[in-house]
Amino acid sequence: MVQGNSDKAGQGIDAREDRVRIEGTLTAGWASVDFTPSEPVPLAGYGHWADRMSSSVRDPLMVRSLALKDGDVGVILVAWDLLMVTEDLYQGLRSRLADTGFHVLAHATHTHSSMGGFWDGFLAARFMGRYRPWAMRHLLDAAERSARSAIASLAPAEARAGSALLPGMNGNRRDPAGPKDEELTVLRLHRADSDAVIVSYPAHPVIVAERDHHAISADFPGEVVGQLQRDFDFAMYVQGSLGAVDVLFPDDKTLTSDRNIELMAGPLASSSASLARSCAPAGGRLQWLAEEWALGRPDSRPLFDSEGWKPLDFPFRKVANFLVRDVPPRARVSGFRLGSFALLGFQADLGVSIGLSAKAHARERGALHPVMASQTNGYIGYLHLKGEYRVAPPASHLEMARYENAMNFFGHDTGDRVLEAACTALDRST
């Protein structure tokens, strides 16, 4: 089912804004499609030898598309309620939309309770379920319908942007003394007939998977969108920097997933709505930003430099590097800038330090409300700055930190190179 513009025409928005004349050359359109499987499917996000099959549907899975066009520049942002975007999924969508002339940003909200089975390979099967050729077609069909509907609905729009701190909703799972990104960022697109709001806040959507392991769910990003669409015609959730970032997950064994989702999504949705109503015009022209380069050979290493050499380290590295040999060795940073708002997508669980550094650089270039999005246009693992692999954290966080280390597929220098590319892309914008 395609869902586009509704009849709400900005319910909950100050009515005076509907009388504002929309000027400029920017046009925007949006649409969404339900891709919830009708039968049990393998779920992605946790390691299992056997497929983790779904047994129920808590809430639907959606793919949402936002189209932006300004002069000769067109960008289509497509966000699935999925764990990740693989190279094949990204390239498949690019191929299907090539005739539109739009630059493509393929994003996943990173829910750990959505369908898997769309990445072929031994390691992928352990985390996403055995490969099923129909799954890729299913995802691409839904995304193409959503994207084309969004492009078809393009209409003059005004962009507004804002950001604010929302503490207490996430934390650093890699180092208790490590940095956190608690910034909520909103892009609002106001049209004469309707309003859309794009929200970004970094946190791992694992609430439903941890409390109801076999339920299909968009997790808290889906709930945030649902609550926002009571007042706005369209909403989309874009994940921020996820490397080292956890989620609000109270240590209460009796807490249900519904209650935990409510505790997470409620403040995010209400804060986003308030911010959207008060944010200032973004101004500026739409610009496409992109950098791409070749990576070296796989170089997965779980241990920190301070741990020295351990007997199991070398054989683990050999096995890990063999398992990720099919990951395409191409790195890219891509996104767009619209005046005071910028969104850069990274094909990784982007480390929080990289995201914060890239945000600071964006602000130096006048993009006061930047989003650094994980899980975009492919996947090359977890990325942190090189210095964050030197000293091991306390034992309480060591297991998760080693996991993220091992999931850095192409070596400890990769994160620094990605940050450099992000800064270069931003330097080319105005």
C-alpha positions in Angstrom: 0.0 0.0 0.0 1.4 3.4 -1.0 0.7 6.2 1.5 1.3 9.7 0.2 -0.2 13.0 1.2 -3.1 13.0 3.6 -6.0 15.4 4.2 -4.5 16.7 7.5 -2.9 19.6 5.7 -0.7 20.4 8.7 -3.0 19.6 11.7 -1.4 20.7 14.9 0.7 23.3 13.0 0.2 27.0 13.5 -2.5 28.0 11.0 -0.7 31.2 10.1 2.1 29.1 8.5 -0.4 27.8 5.9 -0.9 31.4 4.7 2.9 31.9 4.2 3.8 32.2 0.5 6.3 29.6 -0.4 9.0 31.1 -2.5 12.2 29.7 -4.1 12.8 26.8 -6.4 12.8 23.9 -3.9 10.2 21.2 -4.4 9.5 18.2 -2.2 7.5 15.1 -2.3 7.0 12.0 -0.1 5.4 8.7 0.1 5.6 5.4 2.0 4.9 1.7 1.3 4.2 -1.2 3.6 6.6 -4.1 3.0 5.6 -6.3 6.0 6.0 -9.9 4.9 2.8 -11.9 4.9 4.5 -15.1 6.1 7.2 -15.9 8.7 10.6 -14.7 7.7 14.1 -14.8 9.1 14.9 -11.8 11.3 18.2 -9.9 11.2 20.3 -8.5 13.9 21.6 -11.3 16.1 24.0 -14.2 15.6 22.2 -17.6 15.2 23.3 -20.8 13.6 19.6 -21.5 12.7 17.3 -18.9 11.2 15.6 -16.7 13.7 12.1 -16.9 12.3 9.4 -14.4 13.0 6.3 -15.7 14.9 4.3 -12.5 15.1 3.9 -8.9 13.8 4.0 -6.2 16.5 3.8 -3.3 14.0 4.3 -2.9 10.2 7.5 -2.4 8.3 7.6 0.6 6.1 9.8 2.0 3.4 9.6 5.8 3.3 10.8 8.1 0.6 11.6 11.9 0.5 12.2 13.5 -2.8 13.9 16.9 -3.1 14.5 18.9 -6.3 16.0 22.3 -6.8 16.9 23.3 -10.3 19.0 20.5 -11.9 19.7 18.8 -8.5 17.4 16.0 -7.4 17.9 13.8 -4.3 15.7 10.8 -3.2 16.2 9.6 0.4 14.7 6.1 0.9 14.6 4.7 4.4 13.5 1.1 5.1 12.7 -0.3 8.5 15.6 -2.7 8.1 18.8 -3.7 9.9 21.1 -2.4 7.2 21.5 -1.6 3.5 23.8 -3.9 1.6 25.8 -3.0 -1.5 23.4 -5.0 -3.7 20.4 -3.3 -2.2 21.9 0.1 -2.8 23.0 -0.6 -6.3 19.7 -2.3 -7.1 17.8 0.8 -6.1 20.2 3.1 -8.0 19.7 0.9 -11.1 15.9 1.0 -10.8 15.8 4.8 -10.3 18.5 5.6 -12.9 15.9 7.0 -15.3 14.8 9.7 -12.8 18.1 11.4 -12.7 17.9 11.7 -8.9 20.9 11.0 -6.6 20.0 8.1 -4.3 20.4 7.8 -0.6 19.4 4.3 0.6 19.1 4.2 4.4 18.0 1.7 7.1 16.6 2.6 10.5 18.6 -0.3 11.9 15.7 -2.1 13.6 16.9 -5.5 14.8 13.4 -7.0 14.4 13.0 -6.7 10.6 13.3 -9.2 7.8 16.7 -10.6 6.7 17.5 -13.1 4.1 18.6 -10.5 1.5 22.4 -10.8 1.8 24.0 -13.9 0.4 27.0 -15.3 2.2 28.1 -17.4 5.2 28.5 -14.6 7.7 25.4 -12.8 6.5 23.4 -16.0 7.1 24.5 -16.1 10.7 23.2 -12.6 11.4 20.4 -12.2 8.8 19.2 -15.7 8.0 19.8 -17.8 5.0 19.6 -16.0 1.6 16.2 -15.9 -0.1 16.3 -14.4 -3.6 12.7 -13.2 -3.3 13.6 -11.0 -0.3 15.8 -8.6 -2.4 13.1 -8.3 -5.0 10.5 -7.7 -2.3 12.5 -4.8 -0.8 13.4 -3.2 -4.1 9.8 -3.4 -5.4 8.5 -1.6 -2.3 11.3 1.0 -2.4 10.8 1.7 -6.1 7.1 2.3 -5.7 7.7 4.6 -2.7 10.4 6.6 -4.4 8.5 7.1 -7.7 5.4 8.1 -5.8 7.4 10.7 -3.8 8.9 12.1 -7.1 5.5 12.2 -8.7 4.2 14.3 -5.7 6.8 17.0 -5.9 5.4 20.5 -5.1 6.9 23.8 -4.0 8.2 23.6 -0.4 9.9 25.6 2.3 12.7 23.9 4.3 13.1 24.6 8.0 15.7 23.0 10.3 16.5 22.8 14.0 18.4 20.9 16.6 18.3 20.5 20.4 19.8 18.3 23.0 17.7 15.5 24.4 19.7 13.9 27.2 19.1 10.5 28.9 17.8 8.6 25.8 21.1 6.9 24.8 24.6 6.2 26.2 28.1 4.9 25.3 28.2 1.1 25.3 31.8 1.0 24.4 33.3 3.1 27.1 31.5 4.4 30.2 33.6 7.6 30.1 33.3 7.9 26.3 31.5 10.6 24.3 27.7 10.7 23.6 25.7 12.3 20.9 22.4 13.4 22.5 21.4 15.8 19.7 17.9 15.6 18.1 17.8 17.1 14.6 14.7 17.9 12.6 14.2 18.9 8.9 10.6 20.2 8.3 9.3 20.6 4.7 6.3 22.9 4.6 4.0 22.8 1.5 0.8 24.7 0.9 -1.1 21.4 1.2 0.9 19.4 3.7 3.9 19.1 6.0 6.7 16.5 6.4 9.2 16.1 9.2 12.5 14.2 9.1 13.9 13.3 12.5 17.3 12.0 13.5 18.6 10.8 16.9 21.2 8.1 17.4 20.2 5.0 19.3 20.2 1.2 18.6 16.7 -0.1 17.9 17.0 -3.3 19.9 14.1 -2.9 22.3 11.6 -5.3 20.7 14.3 -7.9 19.8 15.6 -8.0 23.4 12.1 -8.4 24.9 10.2 -10.2 22.2 12.9 -11.9 20.1 10.7 -13.3 17.3 8.4 -10.4 16.7 8.5 -8.3 13.5 8.8 -4.6 14.4 10.1 -1.3 13.3 11.1 -0.7 17.0 11.1 2.8 18.4 11.8 4.6 15.1 8.5 3.2 13.7 6.7 4.4 16.9 8.2 7.9 16.7 7.0 8.2 13.1 3.6 6.9 14.0 3.2 9.5 16.7 4.5 12.3 14.5 2.0 11.5 11.8 -0.9 12.3 14.1 0.1 16.0 13.5 2.2 15.9 10.4 1.3 14.4 7.0 4.5 12.5 6.7 7.4 11.6 9.0 10.7 9.7 8.5 13.3 8.5 11.0 17.0 8.7 10.0 19.5 7.1 12.3 22.5 9.0 13.5 26.0 7.8 14.5 25.4 4.3 16.0 28.9 3.0 16.7 29.3 2.8 20.6 25.7 4.1 21.1 23.1 2.1 23.0 19.4 2.8 23.7 17.3 3.6 26.7 16.8 0.0 28.0 15.9 -0.1 31.7 17.2 -3.1 33.7 13.7 -4.3 34.6 12.9 -7.9 33.6 9.2 -7.2 34.0 9.2 -4.3 31.5 7.3 -5.2 28.3 8.5 -4.1 24.9 5.5 -1.9 24.5 6.2 0.0 27.7 9.9 0.3 26.8 9.1 1.6 23.3 6.7 4.1 24.9 9.5 5.4 27.3 11.8 5.8 24.3 9.5 7.0 21.5 7.3 9.3 23.5 9.9 11.9 24.4 11.5 11.7 21.0 8.2 12.3 19.2 7.0 15.1 21.4 10.4 16.9 21.3 10.6 16.5 17.6 7.1 17.9 17.1 7.9 20.9 19.3 11.2 21.5 17.5 9.6 21.2 14.1 7.0 23.9 15.0 9.7 26.4 16.1 12.6 25.7 13.7 13.9 28.5 11.4 14.0 28.5 7.6 17.0 26.6 6.3 17.6 28.8 3.2 20.2 27.9 0.6 20.1 25.8 -2.5 20.0 22.0 -2.6 23.5 20.5 -3.1 24.6 17.0 -3.6 27.7 15.9 -1.6 29.8 12.8 -2.4 33.2 11.2 -2.0 34.2 7.6 -3.0 37.4 5.7 -2.8 38.9 2.2 -2.8 39.6 0.3 0.4 42.4 -2.2 1.0 42.2 -5.8 2.0 40.0 -6.9 5.0 41.7 -6.4 8.3 39.4 -7.3 11.2 41.1 -7.1 14.6 39.1 -7.6 17.9 41.8 -6.7 20.4 43.0 -3.3 21.6 46.6 -2.2 21.3 47.0 -2.2 25.1 46.0 -5.9 25.2 49.1 -7.0 23.4 49.2 -10.3 21.5 46.9 -13.2 22.6 47.1 -16.7 21.3 43.6 -16.6 19.8 44.0 -13.2 18.1 45.8 -14.3 15.0 43.6 -17.3 14.0 40.5 -15.2 14.7 41.7 -12.5 12.4 42.4 -15.0 9.7 38.9 -16.5 9.9 37.2 -13.1 10.2 39.1 -11.7 7.2 38.1 -14.8 5.2 34.4 -14.4 6.1 34.2 -10.7 5.1 36.1 -11.3 1.8 32.8 -10.7 -0.2 32.2 -7.2 1.3 32.9 -4.8 -1.6 36.1 -2.9 -0.9 34.6 0.5 -1.8 34.0 3.3 0.7 31.7 6.2 0.1 30.3 9.2 1.9 27.2 10.8 0.3 24.4 13.2 1.1 23.0 16.6 0.6 23.1 20.1 2.0 20.1 22.5 2.1 21.3 25.8 3.6 21.6 25.3 7.4 20.8 21.6 7.2 23.1 18.9 6.0 22.7 15.1 5.9 25.7 12.9 5.2 25.2 9.1 4.9 27.9 6.5 5.9 27.9 2.8 5.0 28.7 1.8 8.5 27.7 1.8 12.2 29.4 5.2 12.4 31.4 5.8 15.6 30.0 8.5 17.7 33.4 10.4 17.8 33.5 10.5 14.0 29.9 11.7 13.9 30.6 14.5 16.5 33.7 15.6 14.6 31.9 15.7 11.3 29.1 17.7 12.9 31.5 20.2 14.3 33.1 20.6 10.8 29.7 21.0 9.2 28.9 23.8 11.7 32.2 25.6 10.8 30.9 25.6 7.2 27.6 27.1 8.2 25.5 23.9 8.3 24.2 24.5 11.8 21.9 21.5 11.9 23.8 18.5 10.5 22.9 14.8 10.5 25.6 12.1 10.2 23.6 9.0 9.3 24.7 5.4 9.7 23.5 2.4 7.5 23.5 4.3 4.2 24.4 3.2 0.7 26.1 -0.1 1.7 27.9 -1.6 4.7 31.6 -1.9 5.6 31.2 -2.5 9.4 31.7 -0.5 12.6 34.0 2.5 12.3 35.8 4.4 15.1 38.8 6.8 15.1 42.2 5.1 15.2 43.0 6.4 18.7 39.9 4.6 20.1 41.5 1.2 19.4 44.5 1.8 21.6 43.4 1.3 25.2 40.9 -1.2 26.3 37.9 0.0 28.3 36.8 -1.4 31.7 35.8 -5.0 31.9 32.1 -3.9 32.1 32.3 -2.7 28.5 35.1 -4.9 27.0 32.9 -7.5 25.4 30.9 -5.0 23.4 34.0 -3.0 22.5 35.8 -6.1 21.1 32.7 -7.0 19.1 32.7 -3.5 17.5 36.5 -3.8 16.9 36.0 -7.1 15.1 33.2 -5.6 13.0 35.6 -3.0 11.6 36.2 -5.0 8.4 39.0 -2.9 6.8 41.3 -1.8 9.5 41.7 0.8 12.2 42.6 3.6 9.8 39.3 3.4 8.0 37.4 5.7 10.4 39.9 8.5 10.1 39.7 8.3 6.3 36.0 8.4 6.4 36.0 11.5 8.6 38.5 13.2 6.2 36.2 12.4 3.2 33.2 13.8 5.1 35.0 17.0 5.8 36.1 17.3 2.1 32.5 16.9 1.0 31.4 19.6 3.4 34.1 21.9 2.3 32.7 21.8 -1.2 29.3 23.0 -0.1 28.1 26.5 0.6 
